[in-house]
Structures are given as C-alpha cells and as structure tokens.
Amino acid sequence: MRRRHVLGAGLAIAVAGMAGSAMAQSEIKIGEINSYSLLPAFTEPYRKGWQLAVEEVNAAGGINGKKLVVISKDDGGKPADAQTAANELVSSENVAMLTGTFLSNIGLAVSDFANQKKVFFLAAEPLTDAITWSKGNRYTFRLRPSNYMQAAMLVEEAAKLPAKRWATIAPNYEYGQSAVAVFKKLMSEKRPDIQWVDEQWPPQGKIDAGPVVQAVASANPEAILNVTFGADLVKLVREGNTRGLFKGRSVVSFLTGEPEYLDPLKDETPEGWIVTGYPWYDIKTPDHDKFLKAYQAKYNDYPRLGSIVGYQTIKAAAAILAKANSTDPEKLIAATEGLSMPSPFGEITFRKIDHQSTLGAYVGKTALKDGKGVMVDSVYRKGADYLPGDAEVAKLRPKD
C-alpha cells in the first residue's frame, strides 16, 4: 500500500510537471518595465494601451498559436531598480524579451543590461538620441520618435518665427539635456542669426518655478524652448502666466500637446504654443478610428499618447515574435530590422541601420476650448521624413 502511495504521488508530480511544461510551451512571456508609481499620468494610460493590445493579440490566435503573456514591473523611476527588474524578468520569469521604460536615463540603463546579457529590448518611450545612436546596441530598438525627430519637426515651424533671442527651460537629466542640445543644433543650422541668451535647468519633478521664470524674464528672450512636462509644466505655466512671461513671446514646447500634459492645465493653458502632441479628437483615419473605438469600448475613456505607445509596443512585440517564430535574441533582431507593421498612426518600419522606428508625431498649436487645453492646426509628421540618412547615422552610432 505504501509503495502504491509513493508511486501514485510520484506519478502525480510527474503529470503536474508535464502539465507545467506544456503550459510553458503554450505561452510566450514578455517582460515589461515602467515608472508606474512615479509618472501615473502617462503610465496608467500606457498600461491600458498594452493591455488592450494583449487582448487583441490573443483573440486573434496569439503568437503563432501561443498565448501572449506580459509580466510587468515598476521601476519607481530609478535606473538601478529597473536593472534589477530586468534581471528578475530574464532570470526568474524567462521572458522572451524586455519592453517599456519611460525616462531616458532608465531606458539607457535597461538598454545597457540588454546589451550585456544579450537580451532583446524594445524601448517604448525614452526619447534620448543616445539610445539608438551614441549608446545604441544591436539588442535595443526604440518605438517612439526620438528627440532628434521631434526637434526637427518643431524646428521646421520655429525657424519661421521672427524671434532671434531664445531661452531654454528643460529638466536637468538625460532627456532634457538631449532635447535642448539637438534643438539648438538644428535651429542654429536653419537660422544662423539666432542667439541663445539663457538656459534654465530645473531638477526633474522638483522645479522651483518662480526663480526659473524670473531668470528667463531677466534675459529678455523673444522666444522660449520648453522641455518640461507633467507637474513641472503646470507649475511653470502657472508662474509664467502670473508674471506675464509668455506675453508677446513665442514658445516652442516638446510634448505639451499630449493630453496627459495638456489636460491638467485646464483653463490655464497658454494659447499659440508650437507643440508636439496627440489630438485624438481630430484624427480621422481608418487606423486610428479602429484603435479609438476599441479603446473607448474597453475603458469608457479617451486615449492619451501613453495609450498609443503602450498599445503599439505590444503590437510591435507580437509582430516581431510572430515573424521570428522563435525567442532566440538573434532571430528576434533579424526579424525586427526592416520590419514594417500597421499602427494607429499608419504604417511604421524599424530601420535596420539604427533600430529606430518611423512612428511619427503630430505638430500643432495649443488653444483653449470650453475651458480646456486642446491642440489645433495639427498635422501628422511621418517619422521617416525627420531622420538623418545612413551616412550621418553611421557617424553617430558605434558599430555592433
């Protein structure tokens, strides 16, 4: 009896093990990392976006018949925590790839981890040019249009302004530094008559808006480049409105037309700023209509740009895995280089030379409507039209 009991228990364990093995083989896991607790205004819509994409992928048969599972971790806005999360996802969860990240310094930290451990990484949001150029590596790809791309789109409009004296305000970390550097470079090339009269570098998330506004006003610029976002942007706008900083001055601003940053400004929204953003209410294309309908049906809410980024990150990951038909990093890289796919903004392609996608952005102006900030006169700029050619990229990016 005891022997039969032991044999039975052993058989049960073996069967359970086989079932677990079969279960593992019937799904593909993706690791996802983001700053959920630090930046909920962007990351919560982002999470909703990727969850919708997971549902759609699995409803359509998954990845070559295997269920797609996303395991998500919060990096708390700390590069070291992001690398720890990445290590746990790879070593403990055995994920096929890493995705996500928001802040540029965190994106670079995970990219470095991916390069060292030879793990495929699809960076969703970090905008620094370094992630695909100076610190680019064969294991890292990026979805969102970079600082260079968005700066080039904004410079196209900013160069038409009569203003010659410019000041800049940007958060003092990788993203802000990169955005200011590339905007100044591209703007000065188009307008050699420009003078840069002041730079303000408040700490990210901790702006003391009064002294910043006072310093910029003292420099008496004719135009201002703003790179602040989130709560810092609200404080800057409020203080700037109170002190009349923006009166009679042109403002060019990265990201401000995104609903997650425009909505909190409410009736304080300054009008006429040249911005990149996401006017979801004015986009009338079949691709976007399909996404909008599905998003609103699931969440009874309108999408933010984060929703688009989260959604397309998982859609891209699924397309990569399906084409590779493998979780081997080298096969994932081969499948991604040159891969084209649909998106809510139209077809995009991951370039082979620098692993940057050609997802574009909308450029327009801020305005007030019914007591809310909106984006008007918006035009979609295709990402491919604002990227440097192969010869220039070859100088910017180390050889893999």
Disulfide bonds with the S-S distance in Angstrom:
none
